[in-house]
Amino acid sequence: MNAKFSAQYNADGVLFLTICPGTVDVGHYQDPTPKQAASLQGMIAQLKSYAPHFEGPATTERAIRDLISVWERDSIERCDGGDFVSHWGNKRWL
């Protein structure tokens, strides 16, 4: 759908992007149960094995800065319209 809207409105100068914000700490697990804590630790361990630089969820402020930097950098002229990218502006998800 994003690509279709991008094609439709490209000539009007409207950039359509789908941006994944990555993992963001939104406060859902501030006081996790022991079971939730164990599950989260396991998931974070798996993510770190995939991406050793991963330090955990971003703050909401950091996530917003990352998203803004993507849409300010991308453009119709660079043929970025209709794309699905990470918060890094590429296909790197962590």
The first five atom37 places (N, CA, C, CB, O) and aatype in JSON, in Angstrom:
{
  "aatype": [12, 2, 0, 11, 13, 15, 0, 5, 18, 2, 0, 3, 7, 19, 10, 13, 10, 16, 9, 4, 14, 7, 16, 19, 3, 19, 7, 8, 18, 5, 3, 14, 16, 14, 11, 5, 0, 0, 15, 10, 5, 7, 12, 9, 0, 5, 10, 11, 15, 18, 0, 14, 8, 13, 6, 7, 14, 0, 16, 16, 6, 1, 0, 9, 1, 3, 10, 9, 15, 19, 17, 6, 1, 3, 15, 9, 6, 1, 4, 3, 7, 7, 3, 13, 19, 15, 8, 17, 7, 2, 11, 1, 17, 10],
  "atom_mask": [
    [1, 1, 1, 1, 1],
    [1, 1, 1, 1, 1],
    [1, 1, 1, 1, 1],
    [1, 1, 1, 1, 1],
    [1, 1, 1, 1, 1],
    [1, 1, 1, 1, 1],
    [1, 1, 1, 1, 1],
    [1, 1, 1, 1, 1],
    [1, 1, 1, 1, 1],
    [1, 1, 1, 1, 1],
    [1, 1, 1, 1, 1],
    [1, 1, 1, 1, 1],
    [1, 1, 1, 0, 1],
    [1, 1, 1, 1, 1],
    [1, 1, 1, 1, 1],
    [1, 1, 1, 1, 1],
    [1, 1, 1, 1, 1],
    [1, 1, 1, 1, 1],
    [1, 1, 1, 1, 1],
    [1, 1, 1, 1, 1],
    [1, 1, 1, 1, 1],
    [1, 1, 1, 0, 1],
    [1, 1, 1, 1, 1],
    [1, 1, 1, 1, 1],
    [1, 1, 1, 1, 1],
    [1, 1, 1, 1, 1],
    [1, 1, 1, 0, 1],
    [1, 1, 1, 1, 1],
    [1, 1, 1, 1, 1],
    [1, 1, 1, 1, 1],
    [1, 1, 1, 1, 1],
    [1, 1, 1, 1, 1],
    [1, 1, 1, 1, 1],
    [1, 1, 1, 1, 1],
    [1, 1, 1, 1, 1],
    [1, 1, 1, 1, 1],
    [1, 1, 1, 1, 1],
    [1, 1, 1, 1, 1],
    [1, 1, 1, 1, 1],
    [1, 1, 1, 1, 1],
    [1, 1, 1, 1, 1],
    [1, 1, 1, 0, 1],
    [1, 1, 1, 1, 1],
    [1, 1, 1, 1, 1],
    [1, 1, 1, 1, 1],
    [1, 1, 1, 1, 1],
    [1, 1, 1, 1, 1],
    [1, 1, 1, 1, 1],
    [1, 1, 1, 1, 1],
    [1, 1, 1, 1, 1],
    [1, 1, 1, 1, 1],
    [1, 1, 1, 1, 1],
    [1, 1, 1, 1, 1],
    [1, 1, 1, 1, 1],
    [1, 1, 1, 1, 1],
    [1, 1, 1, 0, 1],
    [1, 1, 1, 1, 1],
    [1, 1, 1, 1, 1],
    [1, 1, 1, 1, 1],
    [1, 1, 1, 1, 1],
    [1, 1, 1, 1, 1],
    [1, 1, 1, 1, 1],
    [1, 1, 1, 1, 1],
    [1, 1, 1, 1, 1],
    [1, 1, 1, 1, 1],
    [1, 1, 1, 1, 1],
    [1, 1, 1, 1, 1],
    [1, 1, 1, 1, 1],
    [1, 1, 1, 1, 1],
    [1, 1, 1, 1, 1],
    [1, 1, 1, 1, 1],
    [1, 1, 1, 1, 1],
    [1, 1, 1, 1, 1],
    [1, 1, 1, 1, 1],
    [1, 1, 1, 1, 1],
    [1, 1, 1, 1, 1],
    [1, 1, 1, 1, 1],
    [1, 1, 1, 1, 1],
    [1, 1, 1, 1, 1],
    [1, 1, 1, 1, 1],
    [1, 1, 1, 0, 1],
    [1, 1, 1, 0, 1],
    [1, 1, 1, 1, 1],
    [1, 1, 1, 1, 1],
    [1, 1, 1, 1, 1],
    [1, 1, 1, 1, 1],
    [1, 1, 1, 1, 1],
    [1, 1, 1, 1, 1],
    [1, 1, 1, 0, 1],
    [1, 1, 1, 1, 1],
    [1, 1, 1, 1, 1],
    [1, 1, 1, 1, 1],
    [1, 1, 1, 1, 1],
    [1, 1, 1, 1, 1]
  ],
  "atom_positions": [
    [[0.82, -1.17, 0.0], [0.0, 0.0, 0.0], [0.88, 1.25, 0.0], [-0.94, -0.01, 1.2], [0.59, 2.22, -0.7]],
    [[1.94, 1.23, 0.79], [2.85, 2.36, 0.85], [3.44, 2.67, -0.52], [3.96, 2.09, 1.86], [3.51, 3.83, -0.93]],
    [[3.85, 1.63, -1.24], [4.43, 1.82, -2.57], [3.4, 2.37, -3.55], [5.0, 0.5, -3.09], [3.73, 3.19, -4.4]],
    [[2.15, 1.92, -3.42], [1.1, 2.42, -4.32], [0.83, 3.9, -4.08], [-0.2, 1.62, -4.13], [0.71, 4.68, -5.03]],
    [[0.73, 4.3, -2.8], [0.53, 5.72, -2.5], [1.73, 6.54, -2.95], [0.28, 5.93, -0.99], [1.58, 7.65, -3.46]],
    [[2.91, 5.99, -2.77], [4.11, 6.69, -3.2], [4.08, 6.94, -4.7], [5.36, 5.88, -2.82], [4.38, 8.05, -5.16]],
    [[3.73, 5.92, -5.47], [3.65, 6.08, -6.93], [2.58, 7.09, -7.32], [3.37, 4.73, -7.59], [2.77, 7.88, -8.24]],
    [[1.45, 7.05, -6.62], [0.34, 7.93, -6.95], [0.66, 9.4, -6.67], [-0.89, 7.53, -6.16], [0.29, 10.28, -7.46]],
    [[1.36, 9.68, -5.57], [1.58, 11.06, -5.15], [3.0, 11.56, -5.39], [1.25, 11.21, -3.71], [3.33, 12.69, -5.01]],
    [[3.84, 10.76, -6.0], [5.22, 11.14, -6.26], [5.31, 12.44, -7.05], [5.93, 10.03, -7.02], [6.1, 13.32, -6.7]],
    [[4.52, 12.58, -8.09], [4.56, 13.78, -8.92], [4.12, 15.03, -8.16], [3.66, 13.6, -10.14], [4.47, 16.15, -8.54]],
    [[3.36, 14.84, -7.07], [2.93, 15.97, -6.25], [3.95, 16.33, -5.18], [1.59, 15.65, -5.59], [3.74, 17.26, -4.4]],
    [[5.06, 15.6, -5.14], [6.11, 15.9, -4.16], [5.87, 15.35, -2.77], [0.0, 0.0, 0.0], [6.46, 15.83, -1.8]],
    [[5.0, 14.34, -2.67], [4.71, 13.74, -1.37], [5.54, 12.46, -1.21], [3.19, 13.45, -1.21], [5.46, 11.56, -2.04]],
    [[6.33, 12.41, -0.14], [7.17, 11.25, 0.14], [6.45, 10.31, 1.1], [8.53, 11.68, 0.72], [6.08, 10.71, 2.2]],
    [[6.25, 9.07, 0.68], [5.65, 8.05, 1.54], [6.74, 7.07, 1.96], [4.48, 7.3, 0.81], [7.43, 6.5, 1.11]],
    [[6.9, 6.89, 3.26], [7.86, 5.94, 3.82], [7.19, 5.15, 4.92], [9.11, 6.67, 4.35], [6.29, 5.64, 5.6]],
    [[7.62, 3.92, 5.1], [7.24, 3.15, 6.27], [8.53, 2.97, 7.06], [6.57, 1.76, 5.9], [9.5, 2.4, 6.56]],
    [[8.53, 3.46, 8.31], [9.73, 3.42, 9.13], [9.46, 2.62, 10.4], [10.21, 4.86, 9.48], [8.55, 2.94, 11.17]],
    [[10.24, 1.58, 10.61], [10.16, 0.79, 11.84], [10.94, 1.53, 12.92], [10.71, -0.67, 11.64], [12.11, 1.85, 12.72]],
    [[10.33, 1.82, 14.06], [11.03, 2.58, 15.1], [12.05, 1.77, 15.88], [10.04, 3.16, 16.05], [12.78, 2.33, 16.71]],
    [[12.13, 0.47, 15.65], [13.03, -0.35, 16.44], [12.42, -0.67, 17.79], [0.0, 0.0, 0.0], [11.22, -0.48, 17.99]],
    [[13.23, -1.14, 18.71], [12.72, -1.43, 20.05], [12.75, -0.15, 20.86], [13.56, -2.56, 20.75], [13.77, 0.53, 20.96]],
    [[11.61, 0.18, 21.45], [11.46, 1.43, 22.19], [10.87, 1.13, 23.56], [10.57, 2.45, 21.41], [9.88, 0.41, 23.67]],
    [[11.48, 1.69, 24.59], [10.98, 1.52, 25.95], [9.82, 2.49, 26.15], [12.11, 1.76, 27.01], [10.02, 3.7, 26.28]],
    [[8.62, 1.95, 26.18], [7.43, 2.79, 26.38], [6.79, 2.54, 27.74], [6.41, 2.53, 25.27], [5.65, 2.94, 27.98]],
    [[7.53, 1.89, 28.63], [7.06, 1.72, 30.0], [6.18, 0.52, 30.27], [0.0, 0.0, 0.0], [5.61, 0.42, 31.35]],
    [[6.05, -0.37, 29.32], [5.17, -1.53, 29.52], [5.71, -2.52, 30.54], [4.95, -2.24, 28.21], [4.94, -3.27, 31.14]],
    [[7.01, -2.53, 30.74], [7.61, -3.52, 31.63], [8.43, -2.86, 32.73], [8.49, -4.48, 30.83], [9.53, -3.31, 33.04]],
    [[7.9, -1.8, 33.33], [8.63, -1.14, 34.41], [8.73, -2.02, 35.65], [7.96, 0.18, 34.76], [9.76, -2.01, 36.33]],
    [[7.71, -2.77, 35.95], [7.71, -3.68, 37.09], [7.32, -5.08, 36.62], [6.74, -3.18, 38.2], [6.22, -5.55, 36.91]],
    [[8.22, -5.74, 35.87], [7.84, -7.04, 35.31], [7.74, -8.12, 36.4], [8.86, -7.47, 34.26], [8.41, -8.07, 37.42]],
    [[6.89, -9.07, 36.13], [6.81, -10.25, 36.99], [8.09, -11.05, 36.77], [5.52, -11.11, 36.69], [8.78, -10.83, 35.78]],
    [[8.42, -11.97, 37.66], [9.62, -12.8, 37.44], [9.58, -13.54, 36.09], [9.76, -13.81, 38.57], [10.61, -13.67, 35.43]],
    [[8.41, -14.01, 35.7], [8.28, -14.71, 34.42], [8.55, -13.75, 33.25], [6.87, -15.34, 34.27], [9.26, -14.1, 32.31]],
    [[7.99, -12.53, 33.32], [8.23, -11.55, 32.27], [9.7, -11.15, 32.22], [7.35, -10.3, 32.49], [10.27, -11.03, 31.14]],
    [[10.32, -10.95, 33.38], [11.73, -10.56, 33.43], [12.61, -11.63, 32.79], [12.17, -10.32, 34.89], [13.52, -11.31, 32.03]],
    [[12.33, -12.89, 33.08], [13.11, -13.98, 32.49], [12.92, -14.02, 30.98], [12.7, -15.33, 33.1], [13.88, -14.23, 30.23]],
    [[11.7, -13.82, 30.53], [11.41, -13.81, 29.1], [12.12, -12.65, 28.41], [9.89, -13.72, 28.86], [12.7, -12.82, 27.34]],
    [[12.07, -11.47, 29.02], [12.74, -10.3, 28.45], [14.25, -10.51, 28.38], [12.42, -9.05, 29.27], [14.88, -10.16, 27.38]],
    [[14.83, -11.06, 29.43], [16.27, -11.31, 29.43], [16.65, -12.29, 28.33], [16.73, -11.86, 30.79], [17.68, -12.12, 27.67]],
    [[15.82, -13.31, 28.13], [16.08, -14.26, 27.05], [15.99, -13.62, 25.68], [0.0, 0.0, 0.0], [16.82, -13.88, 24.81]],
    [[14.99, -12.77, 25.5], [14.83, -12.09, 24.21], [16.0, -11.14, 23.96], [13.49, -11.32, 24.17], [16.53, -11.09, 22.85]],
    [[16.41, -10.39, 24.97], [17.53, -9.46, 24.8], [18.81, -10.22, 24.51], [17.7, -8.59, 26.06], [19.63, -9.76, 23.71]],
    [[19.01, -11.38, 25.13], [20.19, -12.2, 24.85], [20.19, -12.64, 23.38], [20.22, -13.43, 25.77], [21.25, -12.64, 22.74]],
    [[19.04, -13.02, 22.86], [18.95, -13.42, 21.45], [19.25, -12.23, 20.53], [17.56, -13.99, 21.13], [19.96, -12.37, 19.53]],
    [[18.72, -11.07, 20.88], [18.97, -9.89, 20.05], [20.45, -9.52, 20.07], [18.12, -8.71, 20.55], [21.0, -9.13, 19.05]],
    [[21.09, -9.65, 21.23], [22.52, -9.33, 21.33], [23.37, -10.34, 20.57], [22.95, -9.29, 22.79], [24.44, -9.99, 20.07]],
    [[22.92, -11.58, 20.48], [23.69, -12.56, 19.7], [23.6, -12.22, 18.21], [23.17, -13.99, 19.95], [24.54, -12.49, 17.46]],
    [[22.5, -11.64, 17.79], [22.33, -11.2, 16.4], [23.07, -9.89, 16.14], [20.83, -11.04, 16.07], [23.7, -9.73, 15.1]],
    [[22.97, -8.96, 17.1], [23.58, -7.64, 16.96], [24.3, -7.29, 18.26], [22.49, -6.55, 16.6], [23.69, -6.7, 19.16]],
    [[25.58, -7.64, 18.38], [26.31, -7.45, 19.64], [26.31, -6.01, 20.16], [27.72, -7.89, 19.46], [26.47, -5.8, 21.36]],
    [[26.13, -5.04, 19.3], [26.11, -3.63, 19.73], [24.78, -3.24, 20.39], [26.36, -2.72, 18.53], [24.68, -2.16, 20.98]],
    [[23.77, -4.1, 20.31], [22.44, -3.78, 20.86], [22.53, -3.62, 22.37], [21.42, -4.89, 20.49], [23.04, -4.5, 23.07]],
    [[22.03, -2.49, 22.87], [22.1, -2.19, 24.31], [20.73, -2.18, 24.98], [22.76, -0.86, 24.52], [20.62, -1.83, 26.15]],
    [[19.71, -2.56, 24.26], [18.37, -2.55, 24.81], [17.5, -1.52, 24.12], [0.0, 0.0, 0.0], [17.95, -0.81, 23.22]],
    [[16.25, -1.43, 24.54], [15.32, -0.51, 23.9], [15.77, 0.95, 24.01], [13.94, -0.67, 24.51], [16.37, 1.35, 25.01]],
    [[15.46, 1.71, 22.99], [15.75, 3.14, 22.99], [14.71, 3.87, 23.83], [15.78, 3.71, 21.55], [13.6, 3.38, 24.03]],
    [[15.08, 5.04, 24.32], [14.09, 5.9, 24.97], [13.16, 6.43, 23.89], [14.77, 7.07, 25.76], [13.5, 6.42, 22.71]],
    [[11.99, 6.9, 24.28], [11.07, 7.46, 23.29], [11.7, 8.69, 22.63], [9.73, 7.84, 23.94], [11.5, 8.91, 21.43]],
    [[12.44, 9.48, 23.38], [13.08, 10.67, 22.82], [14.08, 10.28, 21.74], [13.77, 11.49, 23.92], [14.13, 10.9, 20.68]],
    [[14.89, 9.26, 22.02], [15.88, 8.81, 21.05], [15.2, 8.23, 19.81], [16.81, 7.75, 21.68], [15.62, 8.5, 18.68]],
    [[14.14, 7.46, 20.01], [13.42, 6.87, 18.88], [12.84, 7.95, 17.98], [12.29, 5.95, 19.39], [12.9, 7.84, 16.75]],
    [[12.3, 8.99, 18.57], [11.74, 10.09, 17.78], [12.84, 10.78, 16.99], [11.01, 11.1, 18.68], [12.65, 11.09, 15.81]],
    [[13.99, 11.04, 17.62], [15.11, 11.67, 16.89], [15.54, 10.8, 15.71], [16.31, 11.91, 17.84], [15.82, 11.31, 14.63]],
    [[15.6, 9.48, 15.94], [16.0, 8.57, 14.86], [15.01, 8.63, 13.69], [16.12, 7.13, 15.38], [15.42, 8.7, 12.54]],
    [[13.72, 8.59, 14.0], [12.7, 8.63, 12.94], [12.76, 9.94, 12.16], [11.3, 8.45, 13.55], [12.71, 9.94, 10.93]],
    [[12.88, 11.05, 12.88], [12.95, 12.35, 12.21], [14.17, 12.41, 11.3], [13.0, 13.5, 13.24], [14.09, 12.93, 10.19]],
    [[15.3, 11.89, 11.76], [16.51, 11.94, 10.92], [16.32, 11.15, 9.63], [17.72, 11.4, 11.7], [16.87, 11.52, 8.59]],
    [[15.55, 10.06, 9.69], [15.3, 9.27, 8.48], [14.46, 10.07, 7.5], [14.6, 7.94, 8.82], [14.83, 10.19, 6.33]],
    [[13.33, 10.62, 7.95], [12.48, 11.29, 6.96], [13.05, 12.63, 6.52], [11.1, 11.49, 7.53], [12.68, 13.13, 5.46]],
    [[13.94, 13.23, 7.3], [14.59, 14.46, 6.83], [15.68, 14.16, 5.81], [15.19, 15.23, 8.02], [15.96, 15.0, 4.94]],
    [[16.29, 13.0, 5.89], [17.37, 12.63, 4.97], [16.82, 12.06, 3.66], [18.29, 11.61, 5.62], [17.36, 12.35, 2.59]],
    [[15.76, 11.27, 3.73], [15.22, 10.63, 2.54], [14.48, 11.63, 1.66], [14.3, 9.48, 2.93], [14.02, 12.67, 2.13]],
    [[14.37, 11.29, 0.39], [13.71, 12.21, -0.54], [13.17, 11.46, -1.75], [14.69, 13.3, -0.99], [13.54, 10.32, -2.03]],
    [[12.29, 12.12, -2.45], [11.76, 11.58, -3.7], [12.88, 11.53, -4.73], [10.57, 12.43, -4.21], [12.97, 10.58, -5.51]],
    [[13.72, 12.55, -4.74], [14.81, 12.62, -5.7], [15.79, 11.45, -5.55], [15.56, 13.94, -5.55], [16.37, 11.0, -6.54]],
    [[15.96, 10.96, -4.35], [16.84, 9.81, -4.1], [16.1, 8.49, -4.31], [17.42, 9.87, -2.68], [16.66, 7.43, -4.07]],
    [[14.86, 8.56, -4.74], [14.02, 7.38, -4.98], [13.75, 6.59, -3.71], [14.68, 6.47, -6.01], [13.71, 5.36, -3.73]],
    [[13.57, 7.29, -2.59], [13.3, 6.64, -1.31], [11.82, 6.37, -1.1], [13.83, 7.48, -0.18], [11.46, 5.61, -0.2]],
    [[10.96, 6.97, -1.9], [9.52, 6.82, -1.71], [9.06, 5.38, -1.82], [0.0, 0.0, 0.0], [9.54, 4.62, -2.65]],
    [[8.1, 5.01, -0.96], [7.52, 3.68, -0.98], [8.35, 2.64, -0.26], [0.0, 0.0, 0.0], [7.98, 1.46, -0.25]],
    [[9.45, 3.05, 0.33], [10.35, 2.1, 0.97], [9.91, 1.76, 2.39], [11.76, 2.66, 0.98], [9.18, 2.52, 3.02]],
    [[10.37, 0.62, 2.88], [10.18, 0.2, 4.27], [11.57, 0.08, 4.87], [9.37, -1.16, 4.38], [12.35, -0.8, 4.48]],
    [[11.88, 0.95, 5.82], [13.23, 0.99, 6.38], [13.19, 0.96, 7.91], [13.97, 2.24, 5.9], [12.14, 1.15, 8.53]],
    [[14.34, 0.72, 8.48], [14.47, 0.74, 9.94], [14.69, 2.17, 10.42], [15.64, -0.17, 10.39], [14.74, 3.11, 9.63]],
    [[14.8, 2.31, 11.71], [15.08, 3.62, 12.3], [16.47, 4.13, 11.94], [14.94, 3.55, 13.82], [16.81, 5.28, 12.23]],
    [[17.28, 3.29, 11.32], [18.59, 3.7, 10.82], [18.48, 4.21, 9.37], [19.58, 2.52, 10.9], [19.44, 4.76, 8.84]],
    [[17.32, 4.03, 8.74], [17.13, 4.45, 7.36], [17.58, 3.42, 6.34], [0.0, 0.0, 0.0], [17.75, 3.73, 5.17]],
    [[17.77, 2.18, 6.8], [18.21, 1.11, 5.91], [17.49, -0.19, 6.29], [19.77, 0.93, 5.98], [16.42, -0.15, 6.9]],
    [[18.06, -1.31, 5.94], [17.45, -2.6, 6.27], [18.11, -3.26, 7.48], [17.53, -3.54, 5.06], [17.92, -4.46, 7.71]],
    [[18.87, -2.5, 8.24], [19.46, -3.01, 9.49], [18.45, -2.76, 10.6], [20.85, -2.32, 9.81], [18.1, -1.61, 10.87]],
    [[17.98, -3.8, 11.24], [16.84, -3.67, 12.16], [17.25, -3.48, 13.61], [15.98, -4.87, 12.05], [16.42, -3.03, 14.4]],
    [[18.46, -3.8, 13.98], [18.94, -3.58, 15.35], [20.24, -2.81, 15.33], [19.13, -4.9, 16.09], [20.8, -2.53, 16.39]]
  ]
}
